[in-house]
């Protein structure tokens, strides 16, 4: 690959738009063609992106982390303080 060539982004089949209590999240799981680690990114309805720090060995593990985070922290895990005030107050 040339230094100027951009890596190809490979999207997982597990990417999804998710509705939780009337609120929407976009779950993107992707990797590049040069790095085998899968990235988990969750975008809330305000357009705020949350990207998990460490890549995952498989896209299914990234999805499991999304589910675990939702079960433990709920929708608030993917909202800023200002967004939480807008939705919950």
Backbone bond lengths (Angstrom), bond angles and torsions (degrees), N, CA, C in turn:
res aa  C-N    CA-C-N  psi(-1)  N-CA   C-N-CA  omega(-1)  CA-C   N-CA-C  phi
1 X - - - 1.445 - - 1.527 108.22 -
2 X 1.317 116.86 134.24 1.461 121.33 176.45 1.516 109.63 -70.29
3 X 1.334 116.14 153.20 1.463 120.79 179.45 1.523 111.57 -60.65
4 X 1.332 117.29 -28.88 1.457 121.11 -178.83 1.525 112.73 -84.77
5 X 1.309 117.48 -14.32 1.457 121.89 -176.84 1.529 110.29 -76.51
6 X 1.322 116.18 129.47 1.464 121.44 178.52 1.524 109.32 -77.97
7 X 1.332 117.40 140.46 1.462 118.21 176.15 1.532 110.44 -68.21
8 X 1.300 115.70 149.57 1.459 120.91 177.24 1.525 108.65 -78.30
9 X 1.323 117.25 136.77 1.461 122.29 177.03 1.526 108.23 -95.33
10 X 1.309 115.02 128.00 1.459 121.92 -179.88 1.521 107.96 -108.49
11 X 1.327 116.39 117.25 1.459 122.22 -179.53 1.529 109.44 -88.89
12 X 1.317 116.66 139.40 1.455 122.25 177.86 1.528 110.09 -75.93
13 X 1.311 115.53 151.36 1.469 120.88 172.83 1.522 111.24 -68.54
14 X 1.332 117.40 -11.55 1.463 121.45 -178.70 1.532 113.04 -85.53
15 X 1.325 117.98 -5.57 1.470 120.42 176.99 1.530 108.38 -57.08
16 X 1.339 115.37 142.07 1.468 118.13 -177.01 1.513 111.40 -158.34
17 X 1.320 114.62 154.97 1.456 121.76 166.56 1.518 105.80 -96.39
18 X 1.327 116.06 128.95 1.459 121.35 -173.20 1.523 108.93 -122.32
19 X 1.333 116.57 134.58 1.459 121.02 174.53 1.520 108.80 -107.62
20 X 1.338 115.91 128.33 1.459 121.64 179.64 1.520 107.55 -131.23
21 X 1.314 116.24 115.91 1.465 121.40 179.15 1.524 112.05 51.06
22 X 1.326 116.89 40.62 1.452 121.21 178.18 1.522 114.71 80.94
23 X 1.320 118.20 4.95 1.463 122.86 178.51 1.523 108.47 -113.85
24 X 1.323 115.04 149.75 1.460 119.71 -172.02 1.521 112.36 -114.97
25 X 1.325 114.65 138.98 1.458 123.30 174.83 1.519 108.19 -128.03
26 X 1.315 116.20 144.52 1.456 121.21 170.23 1.520 106.82 -107.61
27 X 1.314 116.04 122.69 1.462 121.39 179.16 1.526 107.43 -104.10
28 X 1.327 115.30 113.15 1.459 121.21 177.30 1.520 109.11 -110.46
29 X 1.309 114.74 131.24 1.464 122.18 176.81 1.529 105.49 -126.90
30 X 1.332 116.01 122.26 1.452 118.82 -174.11 1.527 110.82 -153.03
31 X 1.322 114.07 165.28 1.465 121.72 174.90 1.518 107.70 -147.83
32 X 1.308 115.72 167.52 1.468 118.79 175.37 1.524 108.48 -97.37
33 X 1.324 115.22 165.73 1.461 118.97 179.34 1.530 112.34 -75.61
34 X 1.350 117.32 -4.63 1.463 119.96 178.72 1.525 112.43 -109.66
35 X 1.316 118.07 -8.28 1.465 122.17 -178.32 1.529 108.32 -131.20
36 X 1.321 118.62 122.99 1.458 120.20 -175.67 1.535 114.52 -76.88
37 X 1.342 118.58 -9.89 1.464 121.01 -177.32 1.518 112.03 -75.20
38 X 1.334 115.93 133.13 1.462 122.23 178.82 1.523 109.79 -87.58
39 X 1.321 116.43 135.71 1.457 123.93 -179.99 1.531 108.38 -101.96
40 X 1.318 115.98 135.84 1.469 122.00 175.53 1.520 107.93 -107.04
41 X 1.336 115.69 120.82 1.460 122.18 177.32 1.521 108.12 -128.10
42 X 1.332 115.35 130.86 1.462 120.67 178.22 1.529 107.18 -119.72
43 X 1.334 115.89 125.87 1.459 121.87 -178.42 1.526 107.55 -113.12
44 X 1.339 115.80 124.33 1.463 118.85 -178.43 1.523 110.99 -86.64
45 X 1.333 116.65 177.86 1.460 121.38 -174.93 1.523 113.51 -67.97
46 X 1.332 117.54 -12.73 1.456 121.63 175.74 1.531 111.48 -89.42
47 X 1.334 116.73 -6.87 1.455 121.66 -178.77 1.517 113.91 92.15
48 X 1.334 116.93 5.29 1.459 121.33 178.72 1.525 109.74 -78.26
49 X 1.318 115.66 131.64 1.456 122.17 -177.23 1.528 110.60 -102.68
50 X 1.324 115.66 134.02 1.458 122.65 172.01 1.522 107.22 -116.06
51 X 1.334 116.72 118.43 1.455 121.43 179.45 1.521 107.62 -113.38
52 X 1.319 116.39 126.58 1.463 120.97 179.23 1.529 108.79 -72.07
53 X 1.324 115.65 139.76 1.460 122.23 -171.55 1.526 114.71 -62.16
54 X 1.306 116.66 -44.68 1.461 119.83 -172.89 1.525 111.04 -102.82
55 X 1.333 116.78 135.71 1.464 119.49 176.20 1.533 110.96 -68.56
56 X 1.316 115.04 159.15 1.462 122.19 -178.81 1.526 109.11 -108.47
57 X 1.328 115.90 149.64 1.467 121.28 -178.76 1.520 112.37 -69.85
58 X 1.338 116.68 -25.79 1.465 121.37 -179.14 1.525 108.84 -144.42
59 X 1.325 115.86 152.13 1.460 119.26 -179.60 1.522 111.89 -64.35
60 X 1.325 117.10 -32.14 1.463 120.73 177.47 1.528 112.21 -63.82
61 X 1.321 117.27 -33.99 1.460 121.01 177.05 1.527 110.35 -68.61
62 X 1.323 116.89 -35.61 1.462 120.30 176.51 1.531 109.80 -64.55
63 X 1.327 117.06 -44.34 1.471 120.22 178.28 1.533 110.73 -62.26
64 X 1.315 116.83 -41.07 1.469 120.31 178.21 1.531 110.58 -60.85
65 X 1.335 117.33 -37.05 1.465 120.30 178.00 1.527 110.53 -66.40
66 X 1.326 117.34 -39.53 1.462 120.53 175.78 1.530 110.02 -59.00
67 X 1.335 116.47 -48.78 1.474 120.33 -179.93 1.528 111.43 -62.02
68 X 1.319 116.90 -42.10 1.463 121.31 179.78 1.530 110.44 -62.15
69 X 1.322 116.43 -44.89 1.462 120.74 179.27 1.527 110.59 -62.49
70 X 1.322 117.29 -42.27 1.475 120.58 178.60 1.527 110.29 -63.06
71 X 1.323 117.48 -42.74 1.467 121.01 -179.10 1.524 112.01 -66.44
72 X 1.325 116.97 -37.27 1.463 120.90 -176.26 1.525 113.73 -85.68
73 X 1.339 116.89 -38.05 1.463 120.41 -172.31 1.524 113.90 -118.22
74 X 1.314 117.07 -17.76 1.452 121.08 -179.03 1.520 112.82 73.53
75 X 1.314 114.32 -170.22 1.460 122.17 -177.81 1.526 112.17 -56.40
76 X 1.325 116.82 -32.48 1.466 121.83 -177.15 1.535 112.34 -57.45
77 X 1.318 118.07 -24.17 1.467 121.15 179.96 1.523 111.68 -61.45
78 X 1.324 116.98 -21.91 1.459 121.11 -174.81 1.529 112.62 -113.59
79 X 1.331 116.07 20.45 1.460 121.69 -179.91 1.530 110.58 -122.81
80 X 1.334 116.52 146.81 1.460 120.34 172.04 1.528 108.33 -77.99
81 X 1.310 117.07 169.19 1.470 120.59 178.47 1.528 110.74 -58.19
82 X 1.316 116.49 -43.52 1.467 120.74 -179.99 1.531 110.80 -62.73
83 X 1.313 117.18 -42.85 1.461 120.91 179.24 1.519 111.44 -65.35
84 X 1.326 117.34 -38.43 1.474 121.20 176.95 1.524 109.84 -60.59
85 X 1.339 117.30 -43.74 1.476 120.58 178.85 1.525 110.10 -61.81
86 X 1.321 117.97 -40.76 1.455 121.09 -178.93 1.524 111.85 -64.74
87 X 1.311 116.51 -37.50 1.465 120.33 -175.73 1.521 113.93 -86.90
88 X 1.320 117.22 -35.75 1.453 119.87 -168.93 1.522 114.43 -108.96
89 X 1.324 119.10 2.61 1.469 120.24 179.14 1.488 111.61 -125.50
